Amino acid sequence: MDPTRDTEGKRDLRERARAFFRDNRPSDPGFKLPQTFLEVESEEQFLWLEAWQKQVYGAGLLGVEWPVAYGGKGLPAGSQRVVAEEMGRAGVPFIVNRIGLDWAGPTILAVGTEEQKQRYLRNILSCDEVWCQGFSEPGAGSDLASLRTSAVRKGDHYIVNGHKVWTTQALWADFMILLARTDSNAPKHAGISYFLFPMKSKGVSVRPLVKMTGEGGFNQVLFEDVEVPASCLLAGEGDGWRLAVMTLAFERGASEGSATGGALASGGEVARLVALAKEVSRDGRPSSEDPVMRDRIAELAIEEEALLASALRARVPGLVEERPLALPFLSKLVATEFGQKLAAVGQELEGPLAQYAFGAERAADGGHFQRAYMNSFGFTIGGGTSEIQRNLVGERILGLPKST
């Protein structure tokens, strides 16, 4: 059976999802919404997006591939992508609890105890509990294994001390997937453990960071003698690096298990670029008539179709059997850089209007592409920078020697 084609069950799901997103598209909330889950900065934004996720889950359209016992629908692999495709076509808001749905949840589902699965997974889907990610530190970003946050065992508890940074949605999170060093004498990769850390614990401080857009979303998190139950440990002590690699594979789209099917933003950015080109002018005529800009947009449209085709190809075992991880690892690199390039072209289309920031009275399309360009760097850095991704592809997929 061709996995790129809809079965009867998937066709029914697609029709149901399409009807739901058509009939339940939220109205304008009357305030600025973030473009992605990385930019949620106010309680007003978060609560609005939380309500939207609850509505989508109530319609049976989140976690459809997860087991029924944990709040899912137990549908065949590929079913969630059907929902994600319809979300993109409808242009509805994104799902806010992305870290829980696509990173924490699949990791718990893969290696958690039955008690942990029952405790966490359903609440992730329903957005009753929101998750953040505590991996990066001020001195441990790309070299993640150098992290220094510690977790010291004291009877049936751990005492956590340290500092995490670039922590998306930490202000709203109930739990964090936390990497901490439990053995300071072991080699740096071997002494790390992975915790399902309760963010409301005494001794946790969250300090918001302001990005170059002027928006929030990222945070610093400080831990000062935080006491957490030993039951928060996922798998065993010293398993943290293995589980971190697993989580990053989910984050990069290299492993299946996402409860959103990879739905990130509203989609339709090339179409939005075409609409903008018809509205703005360069050298006294519509940008859509400029042959150079038409060529640039055509290249982006072709690249967008190629990304979609690659996603379909990755689902056909016979087409990827020689290097099964090549397309998944490349997709994160190519897709994030594509978004950045598209936003840059959007500003180029605007000519002099590109100087106006989003929200300015004279900004074209509300300054959407200016904001999107600055926000795009969060995706080319997060989950491993583009440079790290190229090293991974070269070393792990192509078998090239490690750089020195």
N, C-alpha and C positions, 0 to 999 in steps of 0.2 A: 504493500500500500504506500502511495506517495505521501510522506508526512507534510508536504507543503500544501496539500489539498484539504479542503474541509470535508470531514465526514458528515453524515446526517446530523449527528449530535452537535458537532461544531457549527454547522449551519444554523441549527435551532438556537444555539447560544449566541451566535453572531446577530441573528434577527432580534433576539431578546435584548441584547446589549445595545444595539442600534436604536431600538425603540425607547429604551430607558434613557439613554443620553439625549435623544431628541426631545423627549417629553419632560425631562427633568433638568434641563440645562439651567444652572443658577442665573439669576438676574444680577445686574451690577450691584455690588454691595454698598457702593457710595464712598468707598475709600480705596487707596492703592493696594492692589494685590501683588505679592512677590511673583517673579517670573518662574522660579523653581523652588524646591524645598530648601535650598541653601540660603534663601534670603528672607525667611520668616523672622521678622524682627519685633512685632508687636503682639500683645495678647489678643487684640481685636482681629488681626490677620489669622492667628493660630486658631482661635475659637471658630471662626468662619470656615476654615479649611477642615478642622476637626469634624464639624457638622456635616460637611460634604462627604468626607470619607465614611462616616457612619451611614449616610444615606446610600452610598454605593455598596457598602458591605451588606446593608439591610436588603438590598436588591439581589443579593447572591452573586455579586460580580467581583469579589476580591478573594484571593486564596482558593480559587476554584479547583486547583490541583492538589491542595493540601488534604490530608485525611479528614473525613467527617468527624472523627473523634476529637479533633483539635479546632473545629470551627470551619473547616473547609467543605468542599463539595465532592472531593474524591474523583474528579473528572480526569480524563486521559491527558498525557503530556501534550503541550501545545495549546490547550484550551485557554489558558490565561492570555496568551498572545492574541487570540481572537478578540478578547475584551480590550486589550491594549490598543489594537488597531482601530477599533471603533471609538475608543476615547480620543485617539489622535484625530480621526476624521471629524468627530463632533466638535473638537476644539474646546472641550470642557476643562475646568481647572484640574491641576495635578493632585495626586494623593499625597497627603502631608507626612504620614508616618513611614516614610520611605526606608529609613535605616532599619526599622523593625521589620518591615515587610520583606525587604530584599536582601538584607545582610544578617541581622541577628536571627530572625525567624528561621531561615533555611539552615543556619548553622546549628541552632537548637534542635531542629527537626532531624538533622543528620547525626548528631552525637549526644544530644541531651538524654537524661534519664526520662522514664515515663512520667515521673512526678514533675519534672521541669517542663516537659511538653504540655502537660495538662495545665500547669500553672501559668505559662506565659503566652502560648501561641494564639489562643482564642482572643485574648485581650489585645494582642498586636493587631489582629485583623479588624477588630471593632473599634480601634483607636481609643479604647479605655485606658491603655497604657502606651506611652510614647517612648521611643528609644533614641539614644544618641551613641556616638562611637568615640571611645577613649583610647586611640592608638597613638597619634602624633604627640610629641612633646617639643619644647623649645630647642632641645639639643638632639632630637631624634625624629626626623621626618623621613627622608628617603632612606636613611640608615636606621630603620625602625628598631632593629635588634639592640641598638645602643640605649634604649629607654631606661630610665632610672627610677620611675615610680615603683615603690616597694609595697609588698603585702607580706606581713610577717605573721605566721601562725601562732595564736595564743589560745590553746585549748580548742573550743569549738567555734572560734572566731578568727578573723584576720584583721590586722591593724594596717590600714592603707595610708601612705604618705606620698605626696608627689604633686605633679603639675602636668596637665594636659592642655593642648592648644588646638585651635581651628575646629572646635567641637560644635558641629552644627546642631541646632535646636536644643542645646543643653539647658536653656532657660525653661523649656516646656517638658523636658524629659522626666520620666519616672524611673527609667533604667538606662544603664550604659553598658555596652560591651567593652570591658576594660582589660587592657593588657598591663600586667604588673610583674615585677621581678620578685619571685619567691625564693630564689637561691642565688645569692650574690657571689658564690664561689664557683658556680658552674659556668661553662662557656656561655657567651652572651645569648646565643640562640636557645640554649638548653635550659636556662634558668627562669623562663618566662611562663606565667600562667594566665588563664583566660577566665574572667569573672563576669557574671550577670549581676552587675553592681546596682544597688538601689540608690538613686540620686537624692532622695529625701533624707539620707542619713546625716546625723549630726557631724559637723566638721567639714562639710562640702561647701565650697564657695564658687559661684559662677559669676564671671566678669565678662560682660558683652564686649565685643570688638566691633569697631566701625570700619567698613570696607571703603574702597576708593569711590564707590557709587554714593557714599553717604549712608548706605543702609547697614543694618545689622545682620544677624543670622549666625555668624561665627562667635565663639566664646572661648575664654580660658576657664579651666576648671582646676581648682586647688583642693587638695585633700590634706587635712591636718588631723592625724591620729583618728581616722575614721574606722569605726568598728563595724564589721559586716559578718554575717553568719558564714561558716565554712560551706554551707549548702549552696552558696552563690558561685562556688567554683564549678566551671564546666569541664567535664572530663576529669583529668588528674593534674596534679602539680607537674610543671614542666612541659605540659602539652600546648602551652600558649602559642608557640611559634607555628606549630602544625595547624592549629585552629585559625590563627590569623591568616595564614596562606589560604585556607579554605574560605574564610569570610571575604578576602580580597578577590578570590575567584568568582564568588557570587556578585560582589560589587562591580567587577569589571565585565560581568556578563559571560564569563568563561565557563560557568557551571549553571545547570538548570536548578530551579527551586524558588524563583521569585514569586511573590504573591501578587505582583502587579503586572507581570509579563514584560517588564521593562518600560512601562509607561512613565515618562518623566515630565514632559511639558505638553503643551497643547498641540504641537506639530504644525504643519502647514507654513513653515517659515519661508520656503521658496515662493509659494503663492503670495505670501505677504510682501515679499520683495518685489514681485511683479506689480502688485497693486501700488506699492510706493513709487515705483518707477514711472507709473502713469500720472502720478499726482505732483511730483517735484520736477524741477527744471535744472538743466545744466546748459550754460551758454545760450540762454534765451529760448530753449525748446525743451519739450518733455524728455526726461532722462530715458524713457522707453524708446525714443527715436535715436539715441546715441548708439552707433554701431559697436563701439567698444564695450559699453555697458550691457548691450544686448548679448554680446558674446560672453561676457563674464557671468551673466545670469544663466545663459544656456549651459555653461560649464557646471554651474552649481546644480542645475536641474538634473543634468546627466549624472553627477556625482551622487545626488540624492537617490536616484533610481538604482545606481550601482550599490549603494549601501543597503537598500531594501532587497535587492537581488542576492547580495551576500548573506543577509540574514536568512533568506529562504534556502540558499545553498548549504548553509551550516546545518540545516535540519535534515539533509539527505546523506546518510552514512556513506553511500557509495562515492560521493563527490569529495569527501573530506577524509577518507580512511588513511591516506598516507600521512597527513598531518592534522589530526582531529582538533588540535588546540589552536591552529594557526588563525582561523577566522575569528573565534571568540576573543583571542588576545588582541588581534589587530582591530577589532571593532571598537573597543574603547578608545584606542589611539586615534583612529581615523574619524570616528563620529564626533569626538570632542573638538578636534582640530577643524573639522568641517563646520561645526557651529560657530567657531571663532572666525573662520574665513567668511562665512555668510554674513555675520554681523558687521564685519569690516567693509564688505561690499555695500551693505545697506547704508552705511555712513558715507561711502564714496558717492553713491547715487545722489545723496542729498546736496552735494556741493557745499556752498556756504552755510546752509541750514544745519550742517552737521556740528557746528560749534555750539548749538543750543542743547543743553542737558535735558534729560527726560523730565517732563512736568513743566518746562518753560512754555510760555504762551505761544511762541513762534516755532516750537519744535515740531518737526514733521513726524507724523504718526506718534505723537506724544513722546518722542525721543526713545522709542522702543529699541532701536538698534544700537544707540549709544549705551543704553543700560545693558542690553544683551551682550555687547562686546566686552564691557568691563566685567560682567558676571561670568563670562565664558572662561576666564582664567581659573576660577574655582574648580572647573571640571577638567581642564588640562593639567591641573596640579593634583587634585584629590584622587585617591585610589592608586597613587603612583604617577609621577610626572610623565609627560610624553617622553622624556629622555630615558626614564626608567623602563617605560613600556617598550621602547626600541631595544634596550638591552635585553629584556626578557624574550622578545621575539628572536633576536639574534642568537642568544645563548641557548634558550630552552627549546626553540622550535627549529631554527636553522642549524643549530649545532656549531655555531661560530665560537672561537675562543673568547674567553672573558677579557674585557678591556682592562688595562692596567694603568 
